[in-house]
Amino acid sequence: MNNLRSQQIYLGTTLVISLLLASCFAYTLYERFLKWIDCFNEKGRCYDPITQTIYITGGWIWSVPAMAFGVAVLVSGYLLLRTRRRKDIFSTYHHNNSVDDQG
């Protein structure tokens, strides 16, 4: 059971860290690309006169790590739920066997 608990801690930590990283990369994608998508000209550039910043269409690259960490969130969440279900199966099995031994 101790091994199962350590797996749950590892998967929970992986889930939280991946969620934070996916959120950071998704926010960066929004700030660097999606926010300015209507502003890009035929050369793929957008000038923000307020901040005096030039944005380029290469900002879509931030979607790659955002999606990768998003997949990591889904996989670790699935595995975490699966280990919790396995824990419930083990506890039900042990509980049923202890009742059978008494009767």
ABEGO torsion letter per residue (X at the ends): XAAAAAAAAAAAAAAAAAAAAAAAAAAAAAAAAAAAAAABBAAGBBBBAAAGBBBBAAAAAAAAAAAAAAAAAAAAAAAAAAAAAAAAAAAAAAAAAAAAAAX
